[in-house]
Amino acid sequence: MRGGSMGSSGFGGMMGGMRGLTSGGMHSPNMDNLTDEGIVGSAYDHKVVMRLITYMAPYKRDAMAAIAAVLVYTVASVSIPLFLLFGIKWAVNEGEMWRLHMLGLAFLGVAVIYFAANYLQFVYMPKVGQGVLFSLRTHMFNHLQRLSPSFFHRTPVGRIMSRSQSDVLQLQETFELMVQSVADLLSLAGIVIVMLFIDWRLALVCMSVIPALFLVLGYWQRFARRSFMRIRRAIAIVNGEYNQNITGVRVVESLNRQDENLKHFDELNQEHLDANLQASRFSGGLQPIVETLTGVSMGVVVVLGGTMVLDSALDWGVMVAFAMWIQRFFEPIRNLTMQYSQLQR
């Protein structure tokens, strides 16, 4: 009996040829029961996000502490270049040493607040995330106890394990990404408002690269989402084959199918590797574009701002502050692109 070859679906089971474990059997992970839509769905599902937020209820105090730390961190991050600008105008240009000392103490206080808020942010966010992960796993385990035997008969065990382990962990990481994304969006909004208030002309010129970034993100997302779907499908199939071979190890050894099963598993494992490498190429190609746009904006500040300073149309302190704001402006964008890549998974 030779059932190890792949059937018409292209994904045969390790113990094909035996009832319930063939390439078209109910327990075998294949393209029929592991479709893209069944694994990952849409890139963003509002109902799923809202259901995830409900798991935060037992940890709302820690969640509020994390959000408060994010807000303080954002204000401190935006205000540091302001202190530098104020110090140049109020102290350096006026030649007042005592003013410089006062600003130095104030700057030190802001730096301490910045450090404390950042520390609390990274303490409370994982704390809430781990609590949500605990609740999700408990709820899912209880739900599995109430399902009918027919569900387990028609659903590959590998797919159940993938849902209850890797997918739940991914949801916990998604929650932390959501909080971090809120912090980055608040930083972006604060920096844009301050830059427009200080010098709207230079601010608009510096932000002229943003439309190009959105065009790149829109084009990149079309290909990246399919790649990340491929990862989810591949890991579910690999998990299914693991379970199928381990639970049927006595049958495998009695039929002397170790080499045949290993060859088949190598093919599935190679597909998983190729899917991850493809996704890594997509993710890696996005960051250099953001870095390039950061360099372009910084160059605009130096060239245009320097020209305005030489023409006495701009204070040199404003140019220095804008250079820092540009760096802080693209740091949240860089983080958001990385988080968007992670969210696609």
C-alpha positions as CSV (number, residue, x, y, z in Angstrom):
1,M,0.0,0.0,0.0
2,R,1.6,3.3,-1.1
3,G,-0.4,6.2,0.1
4,G,2.4,8.8,0.7
5,S,2.2,10.4,-2.7
6,M,0.3,13.7,-2.8
7,G,-3.3,13.6,-4.1
8,S,-5.0,15.9,-6.6
9,S,-5.1,18.7,-4.0
10,G,-1.3,18.8,-3.9
11,F,-1.1,18.3,-0.1
12,G,-1.1,14.6,0.8
13,G,-1.0,13.4,4.3
14,M,1.9,11.6,5.8
15,M,-0.1,8.4,6.3
16,G,-2.2,8.6,3.1
17,G,-4.0,5.4,2.2
18,M,-5.4,4.8,5.6
19,R,-9.0,5.6,6.4
20,G,-9.4,9.1,7.9
21,L,-5.8,10.0,7.2
22,T,-5.6,10.1,3.4
23,S,-4.8,13.1,1.4
24,G,-8.5,13.8,1.1
25,G,-9.4,12.7,4.5
26,M,-11.1,14.8,7.1
27,H,-8.1,14.9,9.4
28,S,-5.5,15.8,6.7
29,P,-4.6,19.5,6.4
30,N,-5.1,20.5,2.8
31,M,-6.1,23.3,0.5
32,D,-9.8,22.4,0.9
33,N,-9.9,22.9,4.7
34,L,-7.1,25.5,5.0
35,T,-8.1,28.2,2.6
36,D,-6.8,31.8,2.9
37,E,-10.2,33.1,4.1
38,G,-10.5,30.4,6.7
39,I,-7.1,31.1,8.1
40,V,-6.7,34.9,8.2
41,G,-9.7,36.6,6.8
42,S,-9.4,40.3,6.0
43,A,-6.4,42.5,6.9
44,Y,-8.5,44.3,9.5
45,D,-11.7,43.1,11.1
46,H,-13.3,45.7,13.4
47,K,-15.5,43.1,15.1
48,V,-12.4,41.1,16.0
49,V,-10.6,44.1,17.4
50,M,-13.6,45.1,19.5
51,R,-13.9,41.6,20.9
52,L,-10.2,41.7,21.7
53,I,-10.7,44.9,23.6
54,T,-13.4,43.3,25.8
55,Y,-10.7,41.0,27.3
56,M,-9.1,44.1,28.8
57,A,-11.9,44.7,31.3
58,P,-10.2,42.8,34.2
59,Y,-7.0,44.7,33.6
60,K,-8.5,48.2,32.9
61,R,-6.5,49.9,35.7
62,D,-3.2,48.6,34.2
63,A,-4.4,49.6,30.8
64,M,-5.2,53.1,31.9
65,A,-1.8,53.4,33.5
66,A,-0.2,52.3,30.2
67,I,-2.3,54.8,28.3
68,A,-1.4,57.6,30.7
69,A,2.3,56.7,30.4
70,V,2.0,56.9,26.6
71,L,0.4,60.3,26.8
72,V,3.1,61.7,29.1
73,Y,5.8,60.1,26.9
74,T,4.3,61.7,23.8
75,V,4.2,65.2,25.4
76,A,7.8,64.9,26.7
77,S,9.0,63.7,23.3
78,V,7.5,66.6,21.4
79,S,8.6,69.2,24.0
80,I,12.3,68.4,24.0
81,P,13.0,70.2,20.7
82,L,10.9,73.1,22.0
83,F,13.2,73.4,25.0
84,L,16.2,73.5,22.7
85,L,14.5,76.2,20.5
86,F,13.6,78.2,23.6
87,G,17.1,77.9,25.0
88,I,18.7,79.1,21.8
89,K,16.4,82.1,21.6
90,W,16.1,83.0,25.2
91,A,19.5,82.2,26.5
92,V,22.2,81.7,23.8
93,N,21.2,84.5,21.6
94,E,20.8,86.9,24.6
95,G,24.1,85.7,26.1
96,E,22.5,85.1,29.5
97,M,24.3,82.3,31.3
98,W,21.8,82.0,34.2
99,R,19.0,81.5,31.7
100,L,20.9,78.7,30.1
101,H,21.4,77.0,33.6
102,M,17.7,77.3,34.3
103,L,16.8,75.7,31.0
104,G,19.4,73.0,31.6
105,L,17.6,72.0,34.8
106,A,14.2,72.1,33.1
107,F,15.6,70.0,30.3
108,L,16.9,67.5,32.9
109,G,13.5,67.3,34.5
110,V,11.8,66.6,31.2
111,A,14.4,63.9,30.4
112,V,13.6,62.2,33.8
113,I,9.9,62.4,33.0
114,Y,10.6,61.0,29.5
115,F,12.5,58.1,31.0
116,A,9.9,57.3,33.7
117,A,7.0,57.4,31.2
118,N,8.8,55.2,28.8
119,Y,9.7,52.7,31.5
120,L,6.1,52.6,32.8
121,Q,4.8,52.2,29.3
122,F,7.0,49.1,28.7
123,V,6.0,47.7,32.1
124,Y,2.3,48.0,31.9
125,M,1.7,47.2,28.3
126,P,3.2,43.7,28.5
127,K,1.4,43.2,31.8
128,V,-1.9,43.8,30.2
129,G,-1.0,41.8,27.1
130,Q,0.0,38.8,29.2
131,G,-3.3,39.1,31.1
132,V,-5.3,39.2,27.9
133,L,-3.3,36.2,26.6
134,F,-4.1,34.3,29.8
135,S,-7.8,35.1,29.4
136,L,-7.9,34.1,25.8
137,R,-6.2,30.8,26.3
138,T,-8.5,29.9,29.2
139,H,-11.6,30.9,27.3
140,M,-10.5,29.0,24.2
141,F,-9.8,25.8,26.3
142,N,-13.2,26.0,27.9
143,H,-14.8,26.5,24.5
144,L,-13.0,23.4,23.1
145,Q,-14.5,21.3,26.0
146,R,-18.0,22.2,24.8
147,L,-17.6,21.4,21.2
148,S,-19.2,18.3,19.7
149,P,-17.1,15.2,18.6
150,S,-18.1,15.9,15.0
151,F,-16.1,19.1,15.1
152,F,-12.9,17.3,16.1
153,H,-13.7,14.7,13.5
154,R,-13.8,17.1,10.6
155,T,-11.1,19.6,11.8
156,P,-7.4,18.8,11.7
157,V,-5.9,18.8,15.2
158,G,-2.9,20.8,13.8
159,R,-5.3,23.6,12.8
160,I,-6.8,23.6,16.3
161,M,-3.4,23.8,17.9
162,S,-2.4,26.6,15.5
163,R,-5.5,28.5,16.5
164,S,-5.0,28.0,20.3
165,Q,-1.3,28.6,20.4
166,S,0.3,30.7,17.6
167,D,-2.9,32.7,16.8
168,V,-3.6,33.5,20.4
169,L,0.0,34.7,20.9
170,Q,-0.4,36.8,17.8
171,L,-3.5,38.4,19.2
172,Q,-1.6,39.3,22.4
173,E,1.1,40.9,20.3
174,T,-1.6,42.7,18.3
175,F,-2.9,44.3,21.5
176,E,0.5,45.6,22.4
177,L,0.9,46.9,18.8
178,M,-2.5,48.7,19.1
179,V,-1.4,50.6,22.2
180,Q,2.0,51.4,20.7
181,S,0.3,52.6,17.5
182,V,-1.8,55.0,19.4
183,A,1.3,56.4,21.0
184,D,2.9,56.8,17.6
185,L,-0.2,58.5,16.1
186,L,-0.3,60.9,19.0
187,S,3.4,61.7,18.6
188,L,2.8,62.4,14.9
189,A,-0.2,64.6,15.6
190,G,1.7,66.6,18.2
191,I,4.8,67.1,16.1
192,V,2.8,68.2,13.1
193,I,0.8,70.7,15.2
194,V,4.0,72.2,16.8
195,M,5.9,72.3,13.4
196,L,3.0,74.1,11.7
197,F,2.7,76.6,14.6
198,I,6.4,77.4,14.6
199,D,6.9,77.8,10.8
200,W,4.1,76.5,8.6
201,R,6.1,77.0,5.3
202,L,9.1,74.8,6.4
203,A,6.7,72.3,8.0
204,L,4.7,71.8,4.7
205,V,7.9,71.4,2.7
206,C,9.2,68.8,5.1
207,M,6.0,66.8,5.0
208,S,5.7,66.9,1.3
209,V,7.2,63.4,1.2
210,I,4.3,61.9,3.1
211,P,2.1,61.3,0.0
212,A,4.9,59.3,-1.6
213,L,5.1,57.1,1.5
214,F,1.3,56.4,1.4
215,L,1.6,55.4,-2.3
216,V,4.4,53.0,-1.4
217,L,2.4,51.5,1.5
218,G,-0.7,51.0,-0.7
219,Y,1.4,49.2,-3.4
220,W,3.3,47.2,-0.8
221,Q,0.2,46.0,1.0
222,R,-1.2,44.3,-2.1
223,F,1.7,41.9,-2.2
224,A,2.6,41.6,1.5
225,R,-0.9,40.5,2.6
226,R,-0.8,37.5,0.2
227,S,2.6,36.6,1.5
228,F,1.5,36.7,5.2
229,M,-1.5,34.6,4.3
230,R,0.8,32.1,2.8
231,I,2.7,31.8,6.1
232,R,-0.5,31.2,8.1
233,R,-1.6,28.5,5.7
234,A,1.9,26.8,5.7
235,I,2.3,26.7,9.5
236,A,-1.2,25.3,10.0
237,I,-0.4,22.5,7.5
238,V,2.9,21.8,9.2
239,N,1.3,21.6,12.6
240,G,-1.3,19.2,11.1
241,E,1.3,16.9,9.7
242,Y,3.2,17.0,13.0
243,N,0.1,15.8,14.9
244,Q,-0.9,13.3,12.2
245,N,2.6,11.6,12.3
246,I,3.0,11.6,16.1
247,T,-0.5,10.2,16.8
248,G,0.0,7.5,14.2
249,V,3.6,6.7,14.9
250,R,2.9,3.0,15.5
251,V,1.2,2.7,12.1
252,V,4.1,4.6,10.5
253,E,6.7,2.3,12.0
254,S,4.7,-0.9,11.3
255,L,4.5,0.1,7.6
256,N,8.2,1.3,7.5
257,R,7.2,4.7,6.1
258,Q,9.7,6.8,8.0
259,D,11.6,7.9,5.0
260,E,8.5,8.5,2.9
261,N,7.0,10.7,5.7
262,L,10.2,12.6,6.2
263,K,10.4,13.4,2.5
264,H,6.8,14.6,2.5
265,F,7.3,16.7,5.6
266,D,10.5,18.3,4.1
267,E,8.3,19.5,1.2
268,L,5.8,21.1,3.6
269,N,8.5,22.5,5.8
270,Q,10.3,24.0,2.8
271,E,7.0,25.7,1.8
272,H,6.8,27.2,5.2
273,L,10.4,28.4,5.0
274,D,9.9,29.9,1.5
275,A,6.8,31.7,2.8
276,N,8.7,33.3,5.7
277,L,11.6,34.3,3.5
278,Q,9.2,35.9,1.0
279,A,7.5,37.8,3.8
280,S,10.8,38.9,5.2
281,R,11.8,40.3,1.8
282,F,8.6,42.3,1.7
283,S,9.0,43.6,5.2
284,G,12.7,44.4,4.7
285,G,12.0,46.4,1.5
286,L,9.8,48.8,3.3
287,Q,12.2,50.1,5.9
288,P,14.9,51.4,3.5
289,I,12.1,53.5,1.8
290,V,11.2,55.1,5.1
291,E,14.9,55.8,5.8
292,T,15.3,57.4,2.4
293,L,12.3,59.7,2.9
294,T,13.8,60.6,6.4
295,G,17.0,61.6,4.7
296,V,15.2,63.6,2.0
297,S,13.3,65.6,4.6
298,M,16.4,66.2,6.7
299,G,18.2,67.5,3.6
300,V,15.3,69.8,2.9
301,V,15.5,71.2,6.4
302,V,19.3,71.8,6.1
303,V,19.2,73.3,2.6
304,L,16.0,75.3,2.7
305,G,16.3,76.2,6.4
306,G,19.9,77.2,6.0
307,T,19.0,79.4,3.1
308,M,16.3,81.1,5.1
309,V,18.7,81.6,8.0
310,L,21.3,83.2,5.7
311,D,18.6,85.5,4.4
312,S,17.5,86.4,8.0
313,A,14.1,84.9,7.3
314,L,14.4,82.2,9.9
315,D,16.1,81.9,13.3
316,W,18.8,79.3,13.4
317,G,17.3,77.9,16.6
318,V,14.1,77.0,14.6
319,M,16.2,75.2,12.0
320,V,17.9,73.1,14.7
321,A,14.6,72.3,16.4
322,F,13.1,71.3,13.0
323,A,15.9,68.9,12.4
324,M,15.1,67.2,15.7
325,W,11.3,67.2,14.9
326,I,11.9,65.6,11.6
327,Q,13.9,62.8,13.2
328,R,11.1,62.4,15.8
329,F,8.4,62.7,13.0
330,F,9.7,59.7,11.0
331,E,10.5,57.6,14.1
332,P,6.7,56.9,14.7
333,I,6.2,56.4,10.9
334,R,9.0,53.9,11.0
335,N,7.4,52.1,14.0
336,L,4.0,52.2,12.3
337,T,5.3,50.5,9.2
338,M,6.9,47.8,11.3
339,Q,3.7,47.4,13.3
340,Y,1.6,47.3,10.1
341,S,3.8,44.5,8.8
342,Q,3.3,42.6,12.0
343,L,-0.5,43.3,11.9
344,Q,-0.7,41.7,8.5
345,R,0.5,38.4,10.0
